[in-house]
Amino acid sequence: MTEPQSKKTTRKKKVILPRHKIPEQDPFLRSKNFDEVNLGYAPEMAQAEASRCLQCPKPACREGCPVNVDIPGFIKLIIEGNFIEASHHIKETNALPAICGRVCPQETQCEGVCVLGKSSKYKPVAIGNLERFVADAERATKACYICEKDPPTGKKVAIIGSGPAGLTVAGDLIKKGHEVHIFEAFHKGGGVLVYGIPEFRLPKEIVNWEIQELLENGVEMHYNTVVGKLLTVEDLKKQNFDAIFIGIGAGLPLFMGIPGENLKGVVSANEYLTRSNLMKSYDFPNYKTPPLQGKKVVVVGGGNVAMDSARTALRLESETVTIVYRRAMEQLPARVEEVHHAQEEGVIFNLLTNPVRFIGDATGRLQEVEVLKMKLGEPDSSGRARPIPIEGSEFQIPCDLAIIAIGNNSNPLLTSTMPDLKLNKWGNIITDENGATNLPGIYAGGDIVTGAATVISAMGEARRAAKAIHEFLRK
């Protein structure tokens, strides 16, 4: 009697599609308007992109996310067509998905460690585009997400600053049953999200919506309140706040300290972008603030702020916009996508050059910038090749507006009123790994601790601080 022949089971191999590029405005048209560049996925495109996810049992993408979003979980819900549920799933750990889907550097975080992208054959899943898609789908319903909250604890928390860090702490602590108040210096919430990032990259209605959701969930916002001027931290303690989180960012612009920086026409990127974004000078005269305009614009710097400034100048009808940066293209700190968009739109990149002085006319008005050619040497402490000046290589670039976008320092307005608070040599607040300062009940996070960094890294720090604040209040 013969044994029955065993049937061989064959596993169907998953077919991996190419990554779906997000639709964009035409470069020539978008360089003349402030509408959003990326147009977003249609539902069928989002589901097709989501189907590329391998649903790894140990998802590296989640570990690569500073706020630990369950990425395979929300992507699975997209595949099933549950777009609103997918957005709610993200909001269990991230209160700002529509913002993060637009401005986070996913290529160095969740997408940078995507298992699919590790293959030379495939690109990573477009996690950021999918996050944006579900958040926008939920916003289109015009129904605010109401989170589940623990019973009221009777504890009050003050948050100073409504940037990404402050909003994240507020979102986490309101769920724990605490009473949360945000104190914001400006007349609008969002911090760098509203004053620093242009409309064409992050529409302000998106920021307003995600802040409104926090307010609907019970967070209280106090605008036009400069803590350090109108109020002090001691004043907040007298108002019976049990814990305080400082998330005021790093808003003091850096300059180069070279001759001619006091000429008319030399401005910081902070001033330039704040006027355009927060005060809407790009829509003058519908709004009362006139824009800072130039025919020949030079932007000094190579980060995202420099790209934002250069692309804003293009849209304000400048004849030429030139990025001047002392390193090479491969060392630009800006996101690859932002550099690509700037190049498409017509920004000129004058790399391996460094300004040495600004030159003006008899009236004190900027006329040109003198730059020095550079070459790359050995790596410096950042791991990048050190730029070395080439003697005798000076030349001039005509310009009537120069925008300095080389970084920021911490603003001492608040910290100067707290003599016992420990700061480092740059004026940043010193904290432990959980955001606790040397003062009991006082926590801090974001750029005021680390110096200028990304939105999502500030949010990651804020989540750790929120957890520590909750534990502190429980005791």
C-alpha positions in Angstrom: 0.0 0.0 0.0 1.5 3.3 -1.1 1.5 6.4 1.1 -0.6 9.3 -0.3 1.6 11.9 -2.1 1.9 15.0 0.0 0.6 18.2 -1.6 3.0 21.0 -2.0 1.8 24.4 -0.8 3.0 27.4 -2.7 2.9 30.9 -1.2 1.8 33.5 -3.6 4.6 36.1 -4.0 3.6 39.7 -3.2 3.8 41.9 -6.2 5.4 45.2 -5.3 4.3 48.2 -7.3 6.5 51.2 -7.9 6.1 54.1 -5.4 3.2 56.4 -6.2 4.5 60.0 -6.7 2.3 62.5 -5.1 0.7 64.9 -7.6 2.2 68.4 -7.7 1.5 71.8 -9.2 3.4 72.6 -12.3 6.7 74.3 -11.3 6.3 77.4 -13.5 2.7 78.0 -12.3 3.4 77.3 -8.6 6.4 79.7 -8.5 3.9 82.5 -9.0 1.3 81.5 -6.3 1.2 80.6 -2.7 -1.1 77.6 -3.1 0.2 74.3 -1.7 2.7 72.6 -4.0 1.8 69.0 -3.2 -1.8 68.2 -4.1 -2.2 64.9 -2.2 -3.3 61.4 -3.1 -6.7 60.4 -4.5 -8.3 57.5 -2.5 -7.4 54.9 -5.0 -3.8 56.1 -5.2 -3.5 56.1 -1.4 -4.8 52.5 -1.2 -2.5 51.4 -4.0 0.5 53.0 -2.2 -0.6 51.5 1.2 -0.7 48.0 -0.5 3.0 48.2 -0.9 3.5 47.9 2.9 4.9 44.5 3.9 3.2 44.7 7.3 6.5 43.7 9.0 6.0 41.8 12.3 8.8 44.0 13.8 8.2 47.3 12.0 11.4 49.3 11.9 9.3 52.3 10.6 7.6 52.6 14.0 11.0 52.6 15.8 12.1 55.3 13.3 9.2 57.5 14.3 10.1 59.9 17.1 6.5 59.8 18.4 6.1 56.0 17.9 3.1 56.0 15.5 1.7 52.5 14.7 2.5 52.9 11.0 1.6 49.4 9.8 -1.6 49.7 11.8 -2.9 52.8 10.2 -1.7 51.7 6.7 -3.7 48.5 7.1 -6.8 50.6 7.8 -6.2 52.5 4.6 -6.0 49.3 2.6 -9.4 48.3 4.1 -10.9 51.7 3.1 -11.2 52.9 6.7 -9.6 56.3 6.2 -11.2 58.2 9.2 -10.4 55.3 11.5 -6.8 55.4 10.2 -6.5 59.1 11.1 -7.9 58.4 14.6 -5.4 55.5 15.0 -2.5 57.9 14.3 -3.9 60.5 16.8 -3.5 58.0 19.6 0.2 59.0 19.6 0.4 62.0 17.3 -2.0 65.0 17.6 -0.8 66.7 14.5 -0.8 64.2 11.6 -1.8 66.6 8.8 1.1 68.8 9.8 3.6 65.9 10.2 2.5 64.4 6.9 3.6 67.6 5.2 6.8 68.8 7.0 8.5 65.8 8.7 11.7 64.5 7.1 10.3 61.0 6.7 13.2 60.1 4.4 15.6 60.2 7.4 13.1 58.7 9.9 10.2 56.2 9.3 10.8 55.9 5.6 14.6 55.9 6.0 14.3 52.6 7.9 11.4 51.1 5.9 12.3 47.4 5.2 11.0 47.7 1.6 13.3 50.7 1.0 16.3 48.7 2.1 16.2 46.8 -1.2 18.0 48.4 -4.1 15.0 47.4 -6.2 12.3 49.4 -4.4 11.6 52.7 -2.8 10.2 52.9 0.7 6.5 53.2 1.4 5.3 56.8 1.2 4.4 56.9 4.8 4.3 60.7 5.0 2.0 61.1 2.0 -0.4 58.4 3.5 -0.4 60.2 6.9 -1.3 63.4 5.2 -4.0 61.6 3.1 -5.9 60.2 6.1 -5.7 63.4 8.1 -7.0 65.4 5.2 -9.8 62.8 4.7 -10.9 63.3 8.3 -10.7 67.1 8.1 -12.9 67.0 5.0 -15.7 65.6 7.2 -15.5 68.8 9.4 -16.0 66.6 12.5 -13.4 67.2 15.2 -11.8 64.1 16.7 -12.7 63.8 20.4 -10.3 61.7 22.3 -11.0 59.4 25.2 -10.0 61.1 28.5 -9.3 59.8 32.0 -11.3 61.1 34.9 -10.4 64.7 36.0 -7.3 64.7 38.3 -7.8 68.3 39.6 -4.2 69.1 38.5 -3.4 72.2 36.3 -0.6 72.3 33.8 0.7 75.5 32.1 2.4 75.2 28.7 4.4 78.2 27.5 4.5 78.3 23.7 2.1 76.7 21.2 4.6 75.3 18.8 4.9 71.6 18.0 6.3 70.7 21.4 3.7 72.7 23.4 0.8 71.3 21.3 2.0 67.7 21.7 2.3 68.0 25.5 -1.2 69.5 25.6 -2.6 66.7 23.5 -1.0 64.0 25.7 -1.9 65.6 29.1 -5.5 66.4 28.3 -6.1 62.7 27.7 -4.8 62.0 31.2 -7.5 64.1 32.8 -5.4 67.2 33.6 -6.5 70.8 33.1 -4.2 72.2 30.4 -3.6 75.9 29.6 -1.4 77.1 26.7 0.1 80.6 26.9 1.0 82.0 23.4 2.9 85.2 22.7 1.4 85.7 19.3 -2.2 86.2 18.2 -2.3 82.8 16.5 -1.2 79.4 17.7 1.3 77.1 16.1 4.7 78.7 16.8 7.1 78.0 13.9 4.3 76.2 12.1 2.6 79.5 11.4 5.4 82.1 11.4 8.2 80.0 9.9 6.8 77.6 7.3 5.2 79.1 4.1 1.7 78.6 3.0 2.8 76.7 -0.1 4.3 74.1 2.1 1.9 74.1 5.0 -1.4 75.9 4.6 -2.3 77.7 7.8 -5.9 76.3 7.7 -4.3 72.9 8.5 -2.5 74.3 11.6 -5.7 76.1 12.7 -7.7 72.9 12.3 -5.4 70.7 14.4 -5.2 73.4 17.1 -9.0 73.7 17.1 -9.3 69.9 17.7 -7.2 70.3 20.8 -9.4 73.2 22.0 -12.5 71.0 21.3 -10.9 68.4 23.6 -10.7 70.8 26.5 -7.3 72.6 26.1 -7.5 76.3 26.9 -5.5 78.8 24.8 -4.3 82.2 26.0 -3.1 84.4 23.1 -1.1 87.6 23.2 0.5 86.5 26.5 4.2 86.9 26.6 5.5 84.9 29.6 8.6 86.7 30.7 7.1 90.1 30.1 3.3 90.1 30.9 3.6 87.2 33.3 6.5 85.3 34.9 6.8 81.6 35.8 6.4 82.7 39.4 3.1 84.3 38.5 1.9 81.1 37.0 2.8 79.2 40.1 0.7 81.7 42.1 -2.2 80.8 39.8 -2.0 77.3 41.2 -0.4 75.5 38.2 1.0 72.2 39.5 3.5 71.8 36.6 4.9 74.0 33.8 6.2 73.1 30.4 8.4 75.5 28.5 8.3 75.1 24.7 9.2 78.5 23.4 11.5 77.4 20.6 14.6 79.1 19.5 13.5 82.4 17.9 16.5 84.7 18.2 18.1 84.9 14.7 21.8 84.5 14.1 23.8 86.9 11.9 27.3 86.4 10.4 29.0 89.4 12.0 30.5 90.6 8.7 30.8 94.2 7.5 27.6 95.7 6.0 25.0 93.6 7.9 23.4 96.9 9.1 22.7 98.0 5.5 19.1 98.6 4.5 18.1 95.4 2.6 19.8 92.9 4.9 17.2 91.0 7.0 16.9 87.8 9.0 14.9 84.9 7.7 12.9 85.1 10.9 11.7 88.6 10.1 11.2 87.8 6.4 9.2 84.7 6.9 7.2 86.0 9.9 6.0 89.0 7.8 5.0 86.8 4.9 3.5 83.8 6.8 2.0 85.1 10.1 1.3 88.6 9.0 0.3 87.5 5.4 2.3 90.2 3.7 2.3 88.0 0.6 -1.4 88.9 0.3 -0.8 92.7 0.6 -2.9 94.9 0.4 -5.7 92.6 1.5 -3.5 92.4 4.7 -1.9 95.5 6.1 1.7 94.4 6.3 3.7 95.2 3.1 6.1 92.5 1.9 9.9 92.8 1.9 10.7 92.7 -1.8 13.8 92.7 -3.9 14.6 92.3 -7.6 17.9 90.5 -7.0 17.7 88.4 -3.8 20.5 86.5 -2.1 19.7 83.9 0.6 22.6 82.9 2.8 22.2 79.3 4.2 21.4 75.8 3.1 18.7 74.5 5.4 14.9 74.3 5.1 14.6 77.9 6.3 16.8 79.1 3.4 14.7 77.1 0.9 11.5 78.5 2.3 12.9 82.1 2.1 14.2 81.6 -1.5 11.0 80.1 -2.7 8.9 82.8 -1.0 11.1 85.5 -2.7 10.4 83.9 -6.1 6.7 84.2 -5.5 7.1 87.8 -4.6 8.2 88.5 -8.1 11.9 88.7 -7.7 13.9 88.6 -10.9 16.6 86.3 -9.5 16.9 84.4 -6.3 20.3 82.9 -5.4 21.2 80.5 -2.6 24.7 81.2 -1.3 26.1 78.3 0.8 29.6 77.5 1.9 29.4 73.7 1.3 28.5 71.5 -1.7 25.1 70.2 -2.9 25.5 66.9 -1.1 26.0 68.6 2.2 22.9 70.8 2.1 21.0 70.3 5.4 17.6 71.0 3.7 15.3 68.1 2.8 16.0 66.7 -0.6 12.4 67.4 -1.6 12.7 71.1 -0.7 15.9 71.5 -2.7 14.4 69.7 -5.7 11.3 72.0 -5.6 13.5 75.1 -5.3 15.6 74.0 -8.3 12.4 73.2 -10.4 11.1 76.7 -9.6 14.2 78.5 -10.7 16.3 79.2 -7.6 20.0 79.6 -8.5 22.4 77.6 -6.3 25.8 79.3 -5.8 27.5 76.7 -3.7 31.0 76.5 -2.2 30.8 80.3 -1.7 30.6 82.3 1.6 29.8 85.9 2.1 32.5 88.1 3.5 30.9 91.6 3.3 27.8 93.4 2.1 28.3 96.5 0.0 25.9 99.4 -0.1 25.4 102.7 -1.9 25.8 106.3 -0.5 22.3 106.1 1.0 23.1 102.9 3.0 21.0 100.7 0.7 22.4 97.2 -0.2 23.8 96.9 -3.7 25.8 93.6 -3.7 27.4 90.9 -1.6 31.0 90.0 -1.8 31.6 86.3 -1.5 34.7 84.0 -1.3 35.0 80.7 -3.1 35.5 77.6 -0.9 36.9 74.1 -1.3 36.2 71.0 0.8 38.7 69.7 3.2 38.8 67.1 6.0 35.5 66.2 7.9 34.7 68.5 10.8 32.9 67.6 14.1 29.6 67.2 12.1 31.1 64.6 9.9 30.8 66.8 6.8 33.8 68.0 4.8 35.1 71.3 6.2 34.8 74.2 3.8 38.2 76.0 3.4 38.5 79.5 1.9 40.4 79.9 -1.4 42.5 83.0 -1.0 42.1 85.7 -3.7 38.8 84.2 -5.1 36.5 87.0 -4.1 33.7 88.1 -6.4 30.5 90.2 -6.1 26.9 89.2 -6.6 24.5 92.0 -7.3 21.6 92.1 -4.8 19.1 94.5 -3.2 17.8 92.1 -0.6 19.8 89.6 1.4 18.1 87.1 3.7 20.3 85.5 6.4 19.1 82.0 7.2 22.0 80.4 9.1 20.2 79.4 12.3 18.8 80.7 15.6 19.7 81.1 19.2 17.4 80.9 22.2 15.6 84.0 23.1 16.5 85.0 26.7 13.2 86.9 27.3 11.7 84.2 29.5 14.9 82.5 30.8 16.3 85.8 32.0 13.5 86.0 34.5 14.4 82.6 36.0 17.9 83.1 37.6 17.9 79.6 39.2 17.2 77.8 35.9 20.2 76.0 34.5 21.2 76.9 31.0 24.0 75.8 28.7 26.5 78.2 27.1 24.2 78.9 24.2 21.3 79.8 26.5 19.4 76.6 26.0 17.6 75.1 28.9 19.3 72.0 30.4 17.0 69.0 31.0 17.3 65.3 31.7 16.2 62.7 29.2 12.6 63.2 30.3 12.5 67.0 29.9 12.8 67.8 33.6 14.8 70.9 34.5 16.7 71.5 37.7 13.6 73.2 39.1 10.9 70.9 40.6 7.7 70.8 38.4 9.4 72.8 35.6 9.9 70.9 32.3 11.1 72.0 28.8 11.4 70.5 25.3 11.9 71.3 21.7 14.3 73.9 20.2 14.7 75.8 23.6 16.5 72.6 24.7 18.1 71.2 21.6 18.6 74.3 19.5 16.9 74.5 16.0 15.7 71.0 15.0 12.8 69.4 13.2 9.1 69.6 14.1 8.9 65.8 14.7 12.0 65.7 16.9 10.5 68.4 19.1 7.3 66.4 19.3 9.2 63.3 20.3 10.9 65.2 23.2 7.5 66.6 24.2 5.9 63.2 24.4 8.6 62.0 26.8 8.2 65.2 28.9 4.4 64.8 29.0 4.8 61.3 30.3 7.2 62.6 33.0 4.8 65.4 33.9 2.0 63.0 34.3 4.1 60.8 36.6 5.1 63.9 38.6 1.5 65.0 39.0 0.5 61.5 40.1 2.9 61.7 43.0 
